[in-house]
Amino acid sequence: MADAELAAMQKVYDALEGLDESARQRTLNWAADRLDLKLVRSGKRSSDGDGEAAAEVQEFGDIAAIMHAAEPQVGTEFALVVAYWLQVVEGKDGWSGNEVNSLLKNLGHGLSNVTTTLGSLIKRKPALVMQTGKSGRSAQSKKTYKLTTSGIAEVDRMIAVQNSGAPND
């Protein structure tokens, strides 16, 4: 490993070490987006900072597995988890509402109006989804979306809550 790379790693560690886990994740996601990088998760985290073994980063073999892990309850949560699957797990740079709803229909949870559902996720503060493109001029034009770092963090939270056995607020 080059000296410059080690020095950069030390700076990143120093910058993140005083932040809580969600702030670290938001910061890393922002940096990856800014530098046009795809974050690749390793199979395990080495430790949690106190020398104890940290939880294994979950790998999802299919969309049903992530749905089971997150246990979404309402349409917006279902859409959010599918978007996470497309963007984070499959590595898509952008996705359409049609892609989200097609996957949801295959799982038996199709939305009556995916555009309205995604619109409500855009309007939340902080926004969980953002529209990144639109082809055509009509209201029915194909739109392209992307999860925000807050959207990614929300699905991570849903999965963590279900894995901890705590009630999902």
N, C-alpha and C positions, 0 to 999 in steps of 0.2 A: 504494500500500500504506500502511495506517495506521501511525502511529508505534508504537502498542501492539502491532501484529502484528510489526513489525520487532524490537521489544524482546523479544517472546516467542521469536521465531526465534533471536535471539542467545543467550538463556538456554538454549534447547534445544541449540544448537550447543556452547556452553561446557560444558554438562553431559555431552554425549556424546563430545566430542573426545578425552578421555583414555582412553576404553574401547576394547577390541578389537571387531572387527566383530560377533562373535556376541553380546557383551554389549550393543552398540548395538541390534541387532535385537531381542533380548529386551526391552530397555527400551522401544523404540518400540512393539512389539506389546502390552506391558503397558499403556502409556499409551493406545493406541487402544482396547483392551478396556475399560479403566477409564472412558474418556470416550465409549464407545459409538460409535466412529468406524470407518469402513472405510479401511484403508490403501490408497492408490492408488499404484501404481508407475508412474513415468514411463518413457519408452522408453529413456533413457540416464542414466547417472550422469555428472556433469560432470568430476570428477577424483577421484583416490584420496588426495588430501591432499599428495602429493609433486609435484603438477603434471602427472603422467602421466595420460593418458586411462584411465579405469577401464572394466571390462567392461560390455557392454550388459546390461541386465536382460532376462532371457529372457521372451519372450511365447510362450504355448503355444496353438496353434490348436485342438487337440483333446486328449482324454485320452491318446490313443496317443502323442502328441508328448511329453507329460510323463513317460509310462512309459519311453519311449526315453531321455529325458534322465536319469532317475533310476536306471534299470536295477535295479529291486528284485529280490531273489534268493529271498526266503522270503515266506510268507503274510502275516506281520505287516508287512513292508515294502510289499507290494502294497496292503494295506488302508490303510496310512499315506499312500501316494502318492495313492490315490483320494480319501481324506478331504481331503487337501490340495487336490486338484482342486476338490472340492465347496465347501470352505470359503474357500480363498484365491483361487482363480482365478474360480470362479463367484459367490463372495460370499455363500454360504448361511450363515445364522446357526447352524444346527444341521442334522444329517443323521442318517439311520437306518442301521443295519447292513444292512438290506435294500437301500437305495440303493447302498451300497458294494458289496455282493455282486452286485447286478444289473449294475453297470458292469464288475466283474471278470469275470463270466460272459461278457459281451459281448466281452471281450478274451481269453477263453479261459483265465482264471485264477481261476475261482470257488473259494470257500472251502467246506470241508465244514461248518464251524460258525463263522460270522462273529461271533457273540456271544462265543464263547470266544477268538477271535483279538483282538477289541477289548478283552476283559477282560484279556488279557495285556499289552496296551499301556497299560491303566489302572494295572496293578499295577507297572509299571516305575518305577524311581526315577532321575530324575524321571519322573512320569507323562507319557506322550505324548498320551493321549486322556483326556477326562473325560466321564462321563455327566451330562447336564444335565436330563434329564426321563424320565418313564416314564408311559405311559397304561395303566391297569389294574393289577390286583393279582397276576396270575399271573406265573410266571417267563417265559412266552412273550409278555408284554406288549411293545408297541412302545416301544423306548427311543430317546431322542434323545442324540446325542453331539456333542462339539466337540473339535477339536485344542487342545492347550495350546500355549503359546509354545514349549515344548521340542519338541513334535511338529512344529510348523512349522519350527523351526530344524533338526530332524533331516532333514526332506525337503530343505530348502535345502542342507544339508551333502551329502546324497546326490547332488543335482544338481551341486553344485560339484565334488565328487570325480570324478564322471564326466566333467565338462567339463575338468578339469585333467589327466586321464589317469592320476591316482594310483590305487593299488589301493584298493578299497572294503573297509574293515576291518569 
